[in-house]
Amino acid sequence: MPAPWASDELKRAWSSGSADDRLATTDDRWLLSVGGRWNNYSCRPTFELKGSGLCDWIGREIANPPFGLYHSFLVNIIGPNIRIVGFGVWLAEITVAILLFLGLFTRLGGLIGSLQGLNLLIGLWNVPGQWHSAYLMLFALNLMFLIIPAGRFLGADQFLLPRLMPAAERGNLLVRLLARLM
């Protein structure tokens, strides 16, 4: 049996009408069948909100998938685990912000940010009204932080790296990995 948020009703609701019209199409019987509230980032089981939030964007991606495999990934992996995914998205965003702002492990921040930017670029490619260039630029800017060790010149990495290098030269694998992420 397909997941309730994978229905054709969802695709029709997202492709036409206002946010209030989309909310009116929600099937609340499914909520009762699981025994109560759907309390995952205020997500209804069809990912319908009033035009904001993680569930709104995932709902748009499900309604306008760039290709079938990505749609299946959203419906079968992301949908049922939205609480964990939502927390992971929040944690990744705050981690990227802190790492890049402080210049601490800038390559790690660039890697996480690049993956997020690439996911946004792929997921929102077919969503009407999106600026593809913004997601491409987000990906490219984070990719620059992955390639160029910017924190070694203007961040905390410039102070931390000289302290880690002696241990890395002695063969400590964890310290070598940390040094590569700077």
C-alpha positions as CSV (number, residue, x, y, z in Angstrom):
1,M,0.0,0.0,0.0
2,P,1.5,3.4,-1.0
3,A,2.2,6.0,1.7
4,P,-0.6,8.5,2.2
5,W,1.5,11.4,1.1
6,A,2.3,9.7,-2.2
7,S,-1.2,10.0,-3.6
8,D,-2.2,11.6,-6.8
9,E,-4.4,13.9,-4.7
10,L,-1.3,15.4,-3.2
11,K,0.1,16.1,-6.7
12,R,-3.1,17.7,-7.8
13,A,-3.3,19.8,-4.7
14,W,0.2,21.1,-5.0
15,S,0.0,21.8,-8.7
16,S,-3.2,23.9,-8.5
17,G,-4.9,26.2,-6.0
18,S,-3.8,28.3,-3.1
19,A,-2.4,27.1,0.2
20,D,-5.9,27.2,1.8
21,D,-7.3,25.0,-1.0
22,R,-4.5,22.5,-0.5
23,L,-5.3,22.3,3.2
24,A,-8.9,21.6,2.4
25,T,-7.9,18.5,0.5
26,T,-6.2,16.8,3.5
27,D,-7.5,13.5,4.6
28,D,-7.7,13.6,8.4
29,R,-8.9,10.1,8.7
30,W,-5.3,8.9,8.3
31,L,-4.4,11.0,11.4
32,L,-6.9,9.2,13.5
33,S,-5.8,5.8,12.3
34,V,-2.3,6.3,13.7
35,G,-3.8,7.3,17.0
36,G,-3.5,11.0,17.4
37,R,-1.6,14.0,16.2
38,W,1.0,14.2,13.5
39,N,3.5,16.2,15.5
40,N,6.5,16.3,13.1
41,Y,7.4,19.9,12.5
42,S,3.7,20.6,12.2
43,C,3.5,18.3,9.2
44,R,0.2,16.8,8.1
45,P,0.6,13.4,6.6
46,T,0.3,15.0,3.1
47,F,3.0,17.5,4.0
48,E,0.6,20.4,3.6
49,L,1.2,23.6,5.4
50,K,0.2,27.2,4.7
51,G,3.2,27.9,2.4
52,S,6.2,27.6,4.8
53,G,8.4,25.1,6.5
54,L,10.2,21.9,5.8
55,C,7.0,20.0,5.0
56,D,5.8,22.5,2.5
57,W,9.0,22.3,0.5
58,I,9.1,18.5,0.7
59,G,5.5,18.5,-0.4
60,R,6.4,20.6,-3.4
61,E,9.3,18.3,-4.2
62,I,7.0,15.3,-4.1
63,A,4.5,17.0,-6.3
64,N,7.2,18.0,-8.9
65,P,9.9,15.4,-8.7
66,P,12.9,15.7,-11.0
67,F,13.0,12.0,-11.5
68,G,11.4,8.8,-10.2
69,L,14.1,7.6,-7.9
70,Y,14.2,10.9,-6.0
71,H,10.4,10.9,-5.7
72,S,10.6,7.3,-4.2
73,F,13.4,8.5,-1.8
74,L,11.2,11.3,-0.6
75,V,8.1,9.2,-0.2
76,N,9.6,6.1,1.3
77,I,12.6,7.4,3.3
78,I,12.1,11.1,4.1
79,G,8.3,11.1,4.6
80,P,8.1,8.4,7.3
81,N,11.1,9.8,9.1
82,I,10.3,13.5,8.9
83,R,11.0,14.2,12.5
84,I,14.6,12.8,12.3
85,V,15.1,14.4,8.9
86,G,13.9,17.8,10.2
87,F,16.2,17.7,13.1
88,G,19.1,16.6,10.9
89,V,18.4,19.5,8.5
90,W,18.4,22.0,11.3
91,L,21.5,20.5,12.8
92,A,23.3,20.6,9.5
93,E,22.4,24.2,8.8
94,I,23.5,25.4,12.2
95,T,26.7,23.4,11.9
96,V,27.6,24.9,8.6
97,A,26.8,28.4,9.9
98,I,29.0,28.0,13.0
99,L,31.9,26.3,11.2
100,L,32.1,28.8,8.4
101,F,31.5,31.9,10.6
102,L,34.3,30.8,12.9
103,G,36.6,29.5,10.2
104,L,36.8,26.3,12.1
105,F,37.0,23.1,10.0
106,T,35.9,25.2,7.0
107,R,36.3,22.3,4.6
108,L,33.9,20.2,6.7
109,G,31.4,23.2,6.6
110,G,31.9,23.5,2.9
111,L,31.3,19.7,2.4
112,I,28.0,19.8,4.4
113,G,26.9,23.0,2.8
114,S,27.7,21.6,-0.7
115,L,25.6,18.5,-0.1
116,Q,22.7,20.6,1.2
117,G,23.0,22.9,-1.8
118,L,23.1,20.0,-4.2
119,N,20.1,18.4,-2.6
120,L,18.1,21.7,-2.9
121,L,19.2,22.1,-6.5
122,I,18.1,18.6,-7.5
123,G,14.9,18.5,-5.3
124,L,13.6,21.9,-6.4
125,W,14.6,21.8,-10.0
126,N,11.1,21.1,-11.3
127,V,9.2,23.2,-8.7
128,P,7.5,26.1,-10.5
129,G,8.7,29.5,-9.6
130,Q,12.1,28.5,-8.2
131,W,15.3,30.3,-9.1
132,H,17.7,27.5,-10.2
133,S,20.6,29.9,-10.2
134,A,20.2,30.6,-6.5
135,Y,20.6,26.9,-5.6
136,L,23.4,26.5,-8.1
137,M,25.2,29.5,-6.5
138,L,24.6,28.1,-3.0
139,F,26.2,24.8,-4.1
140,A,29.1,26.6,-5.8
141,L,29.9,28.9,-2.9
142,N,30.0,26.0,-0.4
143,L,32.1,24.0,-2.9
144,M,34.7,26.8,-2.8
145,F,34.9,26.5,1.0
146,L,35.5,22.7,0.5
147,I,38.3,23.3,-2.1
148,I,40.0,26.3,-0.6
149,P,41.1,26.1,3.0
150,A,39.8,29.6,3.9
151,G,39.9,29.0,7.6
152,R,43.7,28.6,7.6
153,F,44.1,32.3,6.7
154,L,41.2,34.1,8.3
155,G,39.7,31.7,10.9
156,A,40.2,29.5,13.9
157,D,41.9,26.9,11.7
158,Q,45.1,29.0,11.5
159,F,45.5,28.7,15.2
160,L,44.5,25.1,15.6
161,L,46.3,23.5,12.6
162,P,49.9,24.2,13.9
163,R,49.0,22.5,17.2
164,L,47.6,19.4,15.3
165,M,50.4,19.0,12.8
166,P,53.0,17.3,15.1
167,A,50.4,14.6,16.0
168,A,49.5,14.2,12.3
169,E,53.1,13.7,11.4
170,R,53.5,11.0,14.0
171,G,50.8,9.1,12.2
172,N,47.6,9.8,14.3
173,L,44.8,9.0,11.8
174,L,42.1,11.0,13.6
175,V,44.3,14.1,13.7
176,R,45.2,13.6,10.0
177,L,41.5,13.5,9.2
178,L,40.8,16.6,11.3
179,A,43.7,18.4,9.5
180,R,42.2,17.6,6.1
181,L,38.9,19.0,7.2
182,M,40.4,22.4,8.0
